[in-house]
Amino acid sequence: MSDDTFPGGPVMVKIDGVKIRRLREEKGLTQLYIATAVDVTTDTVSRWENKRYPSIKKENGLKLAEALEVSLEDILESETTETVQEKKHAAALSDKQETVKKLSISLRVLLLILLFCLTITAALLYVIHFKNTDSSSSQVSIRRIVSPHFIAGSPLPIFFSVSMPENQSVSIILRENIPSDTVVTATFPDLSAKHNKHDSITWLDKVSGSRVFYYTITTNNKFQGTLEFEGVVKYGSSRDKEQSIAGNSQSQSGLHHWADSNRDNRISDEEILSLYDLIGNNTVSGFDINLIEEMWLGDGYIWNPNEQKFVIIE
Protein backbone atom coordinates (compact mmCIF):
# COMPACT_ATOMS: atom_id res chain seq x y z
CA MET A 1 0.00 0.00 0.00
CA SER A 2 1.33 3.43 -0.89
CA ASP A 3 0.32 6.65 0.78
CA ASP A 4 0.45 10.12 -0.73
CA THR A 5 1.47 12.84 1.69
CA PHE A 6 1.44 16.63 1.44
CA PRO A 7 3.55 19.02 3.56
CA GLY A 8 1.67 19.58 6.78
CA GLY A 9 -1.39 17.77 5.36
CA PRO A 10 -3.16 14.41 5.78
CA VAL A 11 -2.03 11.02 4.45
CA MET A 12 -4.02 10.15 1.32
CA VAL A 13 -4.74 6.69 -0.15
CA LYS A 14 -5.97 5.70 -3.62
CA ILE A 15 -9.24 3.74 -3.55
CA ASP A 16 -10.96 1.57 -6.16
CA GLY A 17 -14.56 2.77 -6.57
CA VAL A 18 -15.61 -0.39 -8.45
CA LYS A 19 -14.48 -2.58 -5.53
CA ILE A 20 -16.26 -0.34 -3.03
CA ARG A 21 -19.57 -0.43 -4.95
CA ARG A 22 -19.33 -4.23 -5.39
CA LEU A 23 -18.60 -4.86 -1.69
CA ARG A 24 -21.38 -2.53 -0.59
CA GLU A 25 -23.96 -4.15 -2.86
CA GLU A 26 -22.85 -7.69 -1.93
CA LYS A 27 -23.42 -6.84 1.74
CA GLY A 28 -26.72 -5.12 1.02
CA LEU A 29 -25.55 -1.78 2.39
CA THR A 30 -26.84 1.62 1.28
CA GLN A 31 -24.77 4.66 0.43
CA LEU A 32 -26.46 6.41 3.35
CA TYR A 33 -25.21 3.72 5.76
CA ILE A 34 -21.65 4.10 4.44
CA ALA A 35 -21.84 7.91 4.58
CA THR A 36 -23.04 7.79 8.19
CA ALA A 37 -20.32 5.32 9.22
CA VAL A 38 -17.52 7.39 7.64
CA ASP A 39 -19.09 10.75 8.63
CA VAL A 40 -19.31 12.12 5.06
CA THR A 41 -22.18 12.93 2.68
CA THR A 42 -23.89 10.46 0.37
CA ASP A 43 -22.66 12.60 -2.54
CA THR A 44 -19.10 11.94 -1.39
CA VAL A 45 -19.74 8.16 -1.26
CA SER A 46 -21.23 8.33 -4.77
CA ARG A 47 -18.14 10.20 -6.02
CA TRP A 48 -15.90 7.56 -4.44
CA GLU A 49 -17.75 4.74 -6.22
CA ASN A 50 -17.73 6.62 -9.55
CA LYS A 51 -13.99 7.35 -9.18
CA ARG A 52 -14.63 11.08 -9.05
CA TYR A 53 -12.53 11.16 -5.86
CA PRO A 54 -9.72 8.63 -6.55
CA SER A 55 -7.81 9.64 -3.41
CA ILE A 56 -9.18 10.15 0.12
CA LYS A 57 -7.73 10.73 3.55
CA LYS A 58 -6.35 7.54 5.06
CA GLU A 59 -8.44 7.95 8.21
CA ASN A 60 -11.60 8.01 6.04
CA GLY A 61 -10.29 4.99 4.13
CA LEU A 62 -9.95 3.04 7.38
CA LYS A 63 -13.50 3.98 8.42
CA LEU A 64 -14.79 2.97 4.97
CA ALA A 65 -13.05 -0.41 5.13
CA GLU A 66 -14.45 -1.04 8.60
CA ALA A 67 -17.98 -0.20 7.41
CA LEU A 68 -17.58 -2.69 4.53
CA GLU A 69 -16.11 -5.28 6.97
CA VAL A 70 -12.88 -5.65 4.98
CA SER A 71 -9.29 -4.52 5.37
CA LEU A 72 -8.06 -1.22 3.95
CA GLU A 73 -5.98 -3.07 1.32
CA ASP A 74 -9.17 -4.71 -0.03
CA ILE A 75 -10.55 -1.36 -1.24
CA LEU A 76 -7.33 0.18 -2.54
CA GLU A 77 -6.60 0.55 -6.23
CA SER A 78 -4.48 -2.34 -7.54
CA GLU A 79 -1.17 -1.60 -9.17
CA THR A 80 -1.27 -1.61 -12.96
CA THR A 81 1.33 -3.18 -15.21
CA GLU A 82 2.52 0.29 -16.06
CA THR A 83 2.99 1.09 -12.36
CA VAL A 84 4.98 -2.11 -11.81
CA GLN A 85 7.21 -1.27 -14.78
CA GLU A 86 7.72 2.24 -13.41
CA LYS A 87 8.81 0.77 -10.07
CA LYS A 88 11.23 -1.60 -11.81
CA HIS A 89 12.63 1.34 -13.75
CA ALA A 90 12.96 3.33 -10.53
CA ALA A 91 14.75 0.40 -8.86
CA ALA A 92 17.21 0.14 -11.77
CA LEU A 93 17.81 3.86 -11.61
CA SER A 94 18.35 3.59 -7.86
CA ASP A 95 21.01 0.90 -8.42
CA LYS A 96 22.85 3.20 -10.81
CA GLN A 97 22.63 6.04 -8.34
CA GLU A 98 23.99 3.80 -5.57
CA THR A 99 27.00 2.99 -7.74
CA VAL A 100 27.66 6.67 -8.27
CA LYS A 101 27.35 7.26 -4.52
CA LYS A 102 29.92 4.60 -3.73
CA LEU A 103 32.35 6.08 -6.25
CA SER A 104 31.96 9.55 -4.75
CA ILE A 105 32.03 8.58 -1.07
CA SER A 106 35.24 10.47 -0.38
CA LEU A 107 33.81 13.68 -1.78
CA ARG A 108 30.63 13.28 0.25
CA VAL A 109 32.60 12.73 3.47
CA LEU A 110 34.60 15.87 2.74
CA LEU A 111 31.43 17.87 2.14
CA LEU A 112 29.89 16.57 5.38
CA ILE A 113 32.98 17.60 7.32
CA LEU A 114 32.88 21.03 5.72
CA LEU A 115 29.17 21.36 6.50
CA PHE A 116 29.82 20.33 10.12
CA CYS A 117 32.53 22.95 10.46
CA LEU A 118 30.29 25.61 8.97
CA THR A 119 27.49 24.64 11.35
CA ILE A 120 29.77 24.86 14.38
CA THR A 121 31.06 28.22 13.18
CA ALA A 122 27.54 29.54 12.68
CA ALA A 123 26.51 28.33 16.15
CA LEU A 124 29.49 30.06 17.75
CA LEU A 125 28.72 33.30 15.92
CA TYR A 126 25.11 33.04 17.06
CA VAL A 127 26.14 32.61 20.71
CA ILE A 128 28.60 35.51 20.52
CA HIS A 129 26.06 37.78 18.87
CA PHE A 130 23.19 37.02 21.24
CA LYS A 131 24.96 36.35 24.52
CA ASN A 132 23.94 39.73 25.96
CA THR A 133 20.34 39.60 24.73
CA ASP A 134 17.21 37.96 26.07
CA SER A 135 16.97 34.85 23.88
CA SER A 136 13.39 34.08 24.89
CA SER A 137 12.13 37.42 23.55
CA SER A 138 14.35 37.51 20.46
CA GLN A 139 12.99 34.19 19.20
CA VAL A 140 9.32 34.93 19.90
CA SER A 141 6.74 35.51 17.17
CA ILE A 142 2.99 35.84 17.79
CA ARG A 143 0.86 36.72 14.78
CA ARG A 144 -2.89 36.83 14.12
CA ILE A 145 -4.01 35.27 10.82
CA VAL A 146 -7.54 35.99 9.65
CA SER A 147 -9.00 36.08 6.14
CA PRO A 148 -9.68 39.61 4.83
CA HIS A 149 -13.16 38.45 3.80
CA PHE A 150 -15.93 36.13 5.02
CA ILE A 151 -19.59 35.28 4.41
CA ALA A 152 -22.03 36.54 7.02
CA GLY A 153 -23.60 33.72 8.99
CA SER A 154 -20.80 31.25 8.14
CA PRO A 155 -18.01 30.28 10.56
CA LEU A 156 -14.87 32.44 10.41
CA PRO A 157 -11.73 31.10 12.17
CA ILE A 158 -9.15 33.49 13.60
CA PHE A 159 -5.72 31.83 13.98
CA PHE A 160 -2.73 32.78 16.12
CA SER A 161 0.64 31.46 14.95
CA VAL A 162 2.88 31.31 18.03
CA SER A 163 6.61 30.57 17.80
CA MET A 164 8.81 30.21 20.87
CA PRO A 165 12.38 28.96 21.43
CA GLU A 166 12.62 25.20 20.83
CA ASN A 167 14.83 24.55 23.84
CA GLN A 168 12.63 26.11 26.51
CA SER A 169 9.01 26.26 27.59
CA VAL A 170 7.71 29.84 27.75
CA SER A 171 4.59 30.83 29.70
CA ILE A 172 2.17 32.90 27.64
CA ILE A 173 -1.05 34.81 28.25
CA LEU A 174 -2.93 35.49 25.01
CA ARG A 175 -6.03 37.68 25.29
CA GLU A 176 -8.30 38.63 22.37
CA ASN A 177 -11.21 41.08 22.30
CA ILE A 178 -14.22 39.61 20.51
CA PRO A 179 -15.60 41.82 17.70
CA SER A 180 -19.07 43.19 18.36
CA ASP A 181 -22.05 41.53 16.67
CA THR A 182 -20.28 38.13 16.72
CA VAL A 183 -20.59 34.91 18.73
CA VAL A 184 -17.68 32.60 19.62
CA THR A 185 -18.59 29.07 18.49
CA ALA A 186 -15.32 27.16 19.03
CA THR A 187 -11.83 27.56 20.50
CA PHE A 188 -8.56 25.62 20.34
CA PRO A 189 -7.09 24.75 22.72
CA ASP A 190 -9.64 25.11 25.53
CA LEU A 191 -9.83 28.61 26.98
CA SER A 192 -8.37 29.45 30.36
CA ALA A 193 -11.02 32.11 30.90
CA LYS A 194 -13.86 33.86 29.12
CA HIS A 195 -14.56 37.38 30.32
CA ASN A 196 -18.10 38.14 29.19
CA LYS A 197 -17.93 41.50 30.92
CA HIS A 198 -15.15 42.66 28.64
CA ASP A 199 -16.15 40.54 25.63
CA SER A 200 -12.76 38.85 25.53
CA ILE A 201 -11.26 35.35 25.61
CA THR A 202 -7.99 34.32 27.26
CA TRP A 203 -5.50 31.46 26.93
CA LEU A 204 -2.86 30.74 29.60
CA ASP A 205 -0.41 28.11 28.36
CA LYS A 206 3.20 27.07 28.06
CA VAL A 207 4.67 26.96 24.56
CA SER A 208 7.87 25.41 23.24
CA GLY A 209 8.54 25.71 19.52
CA SER A 210 5.60 26.39 17.18
CA ARG A 211 1.93 26.23 18.21
CA VAL A 212 -1.36 27.36 16.75
CA PHE A 213 -4.30 28.80 18.70
CA TYR A 214 -7.63 29.69 17.12
CA TYR A 215 -11.22 30.60 17.79
CA THR A 216 -14.22 30.63 15.47
CA ILE A 217 -16.93 33.28 15.32
CA THR A 218 -20.17 33.78 13.41
CA THR A 219 -22.28 36.83 12.66
CA ASN A 220 -25.93 37.23 11.81
CA ASN A 221 -26.47 36.16 8.18
CA LYS A 222 -27.64 39.69 7.39
CA PHE A 223 -24.48 41.32 8.71
CA GLN A 224 -22.74 43.76 6.38
CA GLY A 225 -19.54 45.55 7.22
CA THR A 226 -16.04 45.04 8.60
CA LEU A 227 -14.99 43.14 11.71
CA GLU A 228 -12.15 44.65 13.74
CA PHE A 229 -9.73 42.45 15.75
CA GLU A 230 -7.38 43.40 18.55
CA GLY A 231 -5.61 41.54 21.31
CA VAL A 232 -2.60 41.56 23.63
CA VAL A 233 -0.03 39.04 24.79
CA LYS A 234 2.32 38.63 27.75
CA TYR A 235 5.18 36.15 27.89
CA GLY A 236 8.57 35.45 29.45
CA SER A 237 10.49 38.52 30.52
CA SER A 238 7.84 40.80 28.96
CA ARG A 239 5.21 39.69 31.50
CA ASP A 240 5.33 43.09 33.21
CA LYS A 241 3.79 44.74 30.14
CA GLU A 242 1.31 43.86 27.41
CA GLN A 243 2.18 43.78 23.73
CA SER A 244 -0.33 44.14 20.91
CA ILE A 245 -0.74 41.07 18.72
CA ALA A 246 0.64 41.64 15.23
CA GLY A 247 -0.91 40.43 11.97
CA ASN A 248 -4.29 40.82 10.29
CA SER A 249 -6.84 42.96 12.11
CA GLN A 250 -9.83 43.29 9.74
CA SER A 251 -12.24 41.09 7.76
CA GLN A 252 -14.94 42.33 5.37
CA SER A 253 -18.27 40.57 4.73
CA GLY A 254 -18.81 39.44 1.13
CA LEU A 255 -19.67 36.47 -1.10
CA HIS A 256 -16.42 34.45 -1.03
CA HIS A 257 -15.39 31.68 1.33
CA TRP A 258 -12.71 32.71 3.83
CA ALA A 259 -10.30 30.00 2.59
CA ASP A 260 -10.54 31.38 -0.98
CA SER A 261 -7.73 33.89 -0.45
CA ASN A 262 -7.72 35.33 -3.99
CA ARG A 263 -11.55 35.30 -4.28
CA ASP A 264 -11.67 33.40 -7.59
CA ASN A 265 -14.51 31.08 -6.45
CA ARG A 266 -12.32 27.99 -6.16
CA ILE A 267 -9.99 26.44 -3.56
CA SER A 268 -6.60 25.89 -5.22
CA ASP A 269 -3.86 23.43 -4.24
CA GLU A 270 -1.83 26.30 -2.83
CA GLU A 271 -4.74 27.54 -0.71
CA ILE A 272 -5.56 24.17 0.87
CA LEU A 273 -1.86 23.40 1.45
CA SER A 274 -1.42 26.76 3.20
CA LEU A 275 -4.36 25.90 5.45
CA TYR A 276 -2.94 22.46 6.35
CA ASP A 277 0.49 24.00 6.94
CA LEU A 278 -1.19 26.31 9.43
CA ILE A 279 -3.32 23.78 11.35
CA GLY A 280 -0.66 21.04 11.21
CA ASN A 281 -1.70 17.71 12.76
CA ASN A 282 -4.28 19.27 15.09
CA THR A 283 -7.80 17.86 15.03
CA VAL A 284 -9.78 20.92 13.97
CA SER A 285 -13.36 21.74 14.92
CA GLY A 286 -15.65 24.70 14.67
CA PHE A 287 -15.15 25.40 10.97
CA ASP A 288 -16.01 23.66 7.71
CA ILE A 289 -12.82 21.73 6.89
CA ASN A 290 -14.75 18.95 5.08
CA LEU A 291 -16.57 21.51 2.93
CA ILE A 292 -13.25 23.16 2.06
CA GLU A 293 -11.88 19.79 0.92
CA GLU A 294 -14.95 19.20 -1.27
CA MET A 295 -14.52 22.67 -2.80
CA TRP A 296 -10.88 21.85 -3.50
CA LEU A 297 -11.82 18.55 -5.18
CA GLY A 298 -14.49 20.28 -7.29
CA ASP A 299 -14.07 22.81 -10.09
CA GLY A 300 -15.26 25.75 -8.01
CA TYR A 301 -18.11 27.00 -5.85
CA ILE A 302 -20.89 29.59 -5.77
CA TRP A 303 -22.51 31.05 -2.66
CA ASN A 304 -26.32 30.93 -2.80
CA PRO A 305 -27.49 33.77 -0.50
CA ASN A 306 -31.15 32.77 -0.77
CA GLU A 307 -30.53 29.24 0.55
CA GLN A 308 -27.52 30.31 2.65
CA LYS A 309 -25.30 27.51 1.36
CA PHE A 310 -22.43 26.80 -1.04
CA VAL A 311 -23.01 25.13 -4.40
CA ILE A 312 -19.97 23.12 -5.54
CA ILE A 313 -19.27 23.17 -9.27
CA GLU A 314 -18.22 19.78 -10.64
Backbone hydrogen bonds, N-H to C=O, Kabsch-Sander energy under -0.5 kcal/mol:
donor,donor_aa,acceptor,acceptor_aa,energy
4,D,12,M,-2.8
6,F,10,P,-0.5
9,G,6,F,-2.7
12,M,4,D,-3.5
13,V,56,I,-2.8
15,I,13,V,-0.6
15,I,54,P,-2.2
16,D,75,I,-2.8
17,G,15,I,-0.7
20,I,16,D,-2.0
21,R,17,G,-2.6
22,R,18,V,-2.4
23,L,19,K,-2.8
24,R,20,I,-2.4
25,E,21,R,-2.6
26,E,22,R,-2.5
27,K,23,L,-1.7
28,G,25,E,-0.9
29,L,24,R,-2.8
34,I,30,T,-1.9
35,A,31,Q,-2.7
36,T,32,L,-2.4
37,A,33,Y,-2.3
38,V,34,I,-2.3
39,D,35,A,-1.3
40,V,35,A,-2.4
45,V,41,T,-1.7
46,S,42,T,-2.5
47,R,43,D,-2.3
48,W,44,T,-2.2
49,E,45,V,-2.3
50,N,46,S,-1.9
51,K,48,W,-1.4
52,R,47,R,-3.0
53,Y,47,R,-1.2
56,I,13,V,-2.3
58,K,11,V,-3.4
60,N,57,K,-0.5
61,G,57,K,-2.2
62,L,58,K,-2.4
63,K,59,E,-1.6
64,L,60,N,-2.5
65,A,61,G,-2.5
66,E,62,L,-2.1
67,A,63,K,-2.2
68,L,64,L,-1.8
69,E,66,E,-0.9
70,V,65,A,-2.6
74,D,71,S,-0.9
75,I,72,L,-1.5
76,L,73,E,-0.8
77,E,14,K,-1.9
84,V,80,T,-2.3
85,Q,81,T,-2.4
86,E,82,E,-2.2
87,K,83,T,-2.1
88,K,84,V,-2.3
89,H,85,Q,-2.6
90,A,86,E,-2.5
91,A,87,K,-2.5
92,A,88,K,-2.5
93,L,89,H,-2.5
94,S,90,A,-2.4
95,D,91,A,-2.1
96,K,92,A,-1.9
97,Q,93,L,-2.4
98,E,94,S,-2.3
99,T,95,D,-1.8
100,V,96,K,-2.0
101,K,97,Q,-2.2
102,K,98,E,-2.2
103,L,99,T,-1.9
104,S,100,V,-1.4
105,I,102,K,-1.0
108,R,104,S,-2.1
109,V,105,I,-2.5
110,L,106,S,-2.1
111,L,107,L,-2.4
112,L,108,R,-2.5
113,I,109,V,-2.4
114,L,110,L,-2.4
115,L,111,L,-2.8
116,F,112,L,-2.6
117,C,113,I,-2.5
118,L,114,L,-2.4
119,T,115,L,-2.3
120,I,116,F,-2.6
121,T,117,C,-2.4
122,A,118,L,-2.6
123,A,119,T,-2.5
124,L,120,I,-2.4
125,L,121,T,-2.4
126,Y,122,A,-2.2
127,V,123,A,-2.4
128,I,124,L,-2.5
129,H,125,L,-2.5
130,F,126,Y,-2.3
131,K,127,V,-0.9
133,T,130,F,-1.8
135,S,133,T,-1.0
137,S,134,D,-0.5
138,S,134,D,-1.9
139,Q,135,S,-1.3
140,V,137,S,-1.0
141,S,163,S,-2.2
143,R,161,S,-2.0
144,R,246,A,-3.4
145,I,159,F,-3.1
150,F,252,Q,-1.7
152,A,150,F,-0.5
154,S,151,I,-2.2
156,L,217,I,-2.6
158,I,215,Y,-3.1
159,F,145,I,-2.6
159,F,157,P,-0.5
160,F,213,F,-3.1
161,S,143,R,-2.7
162,V,160,F,-0.7
162,V,211,R,-2.8
163,S,141,S,-3.0
164,M,209,G,-2.8
168,Q,165,P,-1.0
170,V,168,Q,-0.6
170,V,207,V,-2.8
172,I,205,D,-3.0
173,I,234,K,-2.8
174,L,172,I,-0.5
174,L,203,W,-2.5
175,R,173,I,-0.5
175,R,232,V,-2.7
176,E,201,I,-2.5
177,N,230,E,-2.5
178,I,199,D,-3.3
182,T,179,P,-0.8
183,V,218,T,-2.0
185,T,183,V,-0.5
185,T,216,T,-3.1
186,A,216,T,-1.1
188,F,214,Y,-2.9
192,S,202,T,-2.4
193,A,202,T,-1.7
195,H,200,S,-1.7
196,N,194,K,-1.1
198,H,195,H,-0.5
199,D,195,H,-0.6
200,S,195,H,-1.9
201,I,176,E,-2.3
202,T,193,A,-2.3
203,W,174,L,-2.8
205,D,172,I,-2.3
207,V,170,V,-2.6
209,G,165,P,-0.9
211,R,162,V,-3.0
213,F,160,F,-2.2
214,Y,188,F,-2.9
215,Y,158,I,-1.7
216,T,186,A,-2.7
217,I,156,L,-2.2
218,T,183,V,-1.6
220,N,181,D,-0.5
223,F,220,N,-2.2
227,L,251,S,-3.1
229,F,249,S,-2.7
230,E,177,N,-0.6
232,V,175,R,-2.4
233,V,243,Q,-2.2
234,K,173,I,-2.2
236,G,171,S,-1.3
238,S,235,Y,-2.2
239,R,236,G,-1.3
241,K,238,S,-2.2
243,Q,233,V,-2.0
245,I,231,G,-2.2
246,A,142,I,-1.0
248,N,144,R,-1.9
251,S,227,L,-1.5
252,Q,148,P,-2.8
253,S,225,G,-2.6
254,G,150,F,-2.3
260,D,257,H,-1.5
261,S,259,A,-1.6
263,R,260,D,-1.4
268,S,266,R,-0.7
272,I,268,S,-2.2
273,L,269,D,-2.4
274,S,270,E,-2.1
275,L,271,E,-1.6
276,Y,272,I,-2.2
277,D,273,L,-2.5
278,L,274,S,-1.5
279,I,275,L,-2.4
280,G,276,Y,-2.0
282,N,279,I,-1.7
284,V,282,N,-0.9
289,I,287,F,-2.1
292,I,288,D,-2.0
293,E,289,I,-1.9
294,E,290,N,-2.0
295,M,291,L,-2.4
296,W,292,I,-2.2
297,L,293,E,-2.2
298,G,294,E,-1.5
299,D,313,I,-3.3
300,G,313,I,-0.8
301,Y,265,N,-2.1
302,I,311,V,-2.0
304,N,302,I,-0.6
304,N,309,K,-2.9
308,Q,304,N,-1.2
309,K,304,N,-1.5
311,V,302,I,-3.2
312,I,310,F,-0.6
313,I,300,G,-2.7
